[in-house]
Structures are given as structure tokens and as C-alpha cells.
């Protein structure tokens, strides 16, 4: 069975606008979304390898899209994400396993290089040589960090595609990468802005981080709609405003 061709827009993501759209969407039911995000994070991180993270993320996007369509929502609908358990698990593993394959060897490389460089200097340490080793290691970790960011951006639309277009896990990941790379700089800017919001939240004794989560995930939902459009969205919501009338 062939995957349906789903068109997407290039350079359609405005970071600040997506964050503004997210706030306008969740503002009427903000505390409901805060509660759902807290529960989604607690359940999603309770099992190793993010086995439950995918369904929880799908549940959040299910709620965002349902609200965007003007339909009523309630807390229990968060668990509708388990309707997408199989595809979301595939997408999660495709995301986490490559990152672990990068991060774990990087840490091993770091400590082995550090121990070998210290042992090689013996009783006559050369600070310049040691600084050179540290500089090379720093460059290596900058490279690893950049790869992780690119991979994470590539997966931005995977869960929304599973929820909105009912794609299989692998198909959602492949299409997400294509669309995300076509909107890379906008998504990177959005990631940095929501990251700054998260840092501000962490500064408030970590509690503020949960207050920012509805905006962060809502921004991804808004970016998805700008790139793919929302399936089954009421035609009236896509129509331009009516022309002014004159009496």
C-alpha cells in the first residue's frame, strides 16, 4: 500500500507568530493544558526508552487539533493518544535510538580521551597540550550537539502527522524530515525561543517549566498547521473574512 502524497509548504514557519498562535489557542483553557502537559510528562517518562512518551505526545496534539477545529475538549481525551500507540512507538524509537547511539559513544570517547591525555603527560604536565585536547573535545561535542538538534528538528512533525493524517510511524518520520528541512531555520528559531521560555521557567524553581509546556507544544501544533494545513478543518475557518457592508 503506497503512502498518500501529502503536500507541505516551504519557509512557512514564523517562530514568533507560532508562539503567539499557541498562546491564543490555549489561553481560554490554559490551566487544563498545563495539567495535561504535566500528566503527559510524568507518564511519558515513567518507562525507559520513551515507550509511553509517543502516546502522550499524540494525546496532546489530538487535543490541540480538536480545539483548533472548534470542538469541545476534556482532560480524559488526553489518553486518546493510546489509539496511536503502535505508530507513535515506532516514531519514538526512531528518534531516541539514533540519539543514544550518538551520545553514549561521545561520552565514552570524552572520558577515554581525557584519561589517556592525562596519563600521557605523566609527571611533566604540559598545560598547552592539555588545553589542546580539551579544545578538540569541545569541538567534537559541538558537532554532536548540532547533529542532535538537526535530528530533533527533523522529528518535529512526526507525532502531529500520526494524529492528524493517520500515518504509520516510519511514513510520518520520513515526511516530517522532508517538511522540517524545508522549514529548518524557522523551526530552529522557534526551538530557540521556546528554549528561552523553558530556561526562564526553570529559573522559577522548575515549576515555571510546566507553565511553558502548553506554549511550546502549541507552537509545534501551530507550525504543523502552517506547513501541512489541518485535515478536516471546517471550511469556514479557512475562508477569508467577509467583505465590509455599507448601509
N, C-alpha and C positions, 0 to 999 in steps of 0.2 A: 504494500500500500504506500503510495507516494505521499510525501508531506505537502499539504496545500501551500501555495505560494502566498506569503503574507507580505505586502509591501510595507516599506518603512521610509521615514523622512530622514534626510541628512541635515546636520547642523541645525536641528530643531530645538535643542535644549538650551534654554536660558537659565543659568543657575539661580539667580536671584528671583526670577519670575516663578520658577518651580517651587521654591521655598515659600514664596508669597501665596501661590495657589494652594499649597499644602495647608498653610495656616487658615486660609479662608474656608477650606473644605472641613477641617476638623474643629474649627473654633466653636460651632454650636454644640458639639458633643465632645469637647476636648478631654474632659476627665474620664469619659468612657474609653477613649482611645489610650489615655495614659494607663488605665487599668489593664486593658487588653495587651498593651506592649509589655508591661511588667510580667503578666502571666505568660505571655509568649516567650519572653526571655528566660524565665525560670524553668518552664517546661522544656524549651528548646535546648537548653544547656545541661539538662539533667542527665542525659545519656551521651556517652562518648561518640565521637565522630559526627555529631550533629544529626543523629538518626531522627530525632524528633524536631529538629530545627526547621526542616523543609515544610512539614505540615503546618507548623506555627506561622511561618512566614506567608505561606499560601493563605492561611486563615486571615491574616492581617490585610493582605491585598484583596481578598474576597470582600472584606468589609469596606475598604476604601472604594472599590469599584461599585459596590452596591450603593453606597452613599452617593457616589458621583452620578449614578443613574437616577437618583431621587427616590430610592426605595428605602423603607424603614430598616433599621438595624437594631440588634440587641446583642448583649455580651455572649450568649451561648453560640451565636453564629461564628465566633472565632474558631470553634472546633470543626467547622465545615472544611477547614484545611486538610483534615484527615481523609476527605474524599479524594485528595490528590496525593496520597501517601507515596504510592509507587513512583510516579514521575518526579515528585519533589525529592525523594531519597536519592534517585539517580543523579539529579542535578546537584544535590548537596555533596555527594561523594565525588563527583567530577570536579567540584570546586575545592573541597578540603584536601583530598588525597594529593593532588599535584603541589599544593602549598606546603603540606607536610614533607613531601619529597624534596622540596627546596630548602625549607627552614631547618629540618633536622641535620642534614649533611653540612649546612652552613655553620651551625653551632659546633658540630664536631670539628670541622675544619678550623674554626676560630680557636678553640681551646688547644687542639693539637699544635697548631702553628705557634701559639703563644708559649706553650711548654717547650717546644723544640727550639724556639728562638732564645728563650731564657737559658736553656741548657747549653746552647752553642756558645753563648758569651762566657760561660764558665766564671772564673774568678776575676776576669778582667773585662767587666761590662763596658760595652760601647753604647752610650746613650743614643747616638745618632743612628746606629744600626737598629736599635730597638724602636726608635721613633719611625724609622722607615718601614719596619714590619707592621707597626700599628697603622701607619698611613695606608699601606696596601690592604690591610684587613678592613679599614673603614671604607675604602673604595669598593671592596668586594661586597660589603653589606649594603652600601648604597645601591649597587646593582641588584642585589637580591630584593631589596625593598621596592625598587622600581618595577621589577618583574611581578611581585605580589600585587602592587597597585594595578598594573595593567590587567592581570588575570581577574582581579576583583571587579574592575570596571567592566570587563567582558561579560561577567555573570549578572550584571545589573538587572537585566530584563528577563532572566530565566524564570523566576517564580511568577512574575506577572503574566508571562506568556502561557505558563502552565494553567493558571487560573482563568485568564480571560479567553484564550484561544484553544484551551484543552489540548495543548501539545504534549507529546511524550517528553521525557526528561532530556534525552540526547538531542532531539529536534529543537527543544526550547533553548538549550545551551548553544547550539550551533547558530541559531537565528539571533540569539541575544548577542553573541560575539560580533556578528556582522553589523547589526544595528548600533551596538555600543561603539565599535571602532569608527563608524560613520558619524558618531556624535561624541568622539573621545574628549575633546577639550571642554565641551560643555559639561559632560559628566564629571570630568576631573575637577572643574571649578565648583560644581555642586558638591562633590565629595569633600573638597577643602572647606567650603562654607559650613556644611553640616558638621564637619570635624571640629571646626572652631566653636560651633554651638555646643558640641559634646564636651570639649575641653572646659568651656565656661560652666557647663553642668557639673562636671567632675569637681571643679573648684568649689562648688556648693555642697561639699561633703558627700559627693557622689549621688545624692538624691536628685539633684538637678538633671543628671544624665537621663533619668527616666522621663523627666518632663520634656526633654528634647526629642525623644524617640518618635513620637507621633509626627513631628515635623520632618524628621529625617526619612522615615519610611513613606510619609505622604508625598515628599518631594520626588521620590523614585516613582511613585504611582502617577504623579503629575507629568514627570518626564516620559514615562511609558505612553501616556495618552497623547503627548505631543509627537512622539515618534511613530507610534502604531495606530493611534486612534483607539477608541474603546468599542469593543464588539457589542452589538445590541443596544447601544446608547440611543436613547429616544431621539428621533429625528428632529423634534422641536428644539432640543438642546444644541443642535449643530446649525440651526438656521440663524442668519443674521437678524439683528433686531428689526422690528417693523419700521417702515418709514414714518416720519412725523406726519401728523394730521393737522389740518388747518381749519379752523371754524370760520 
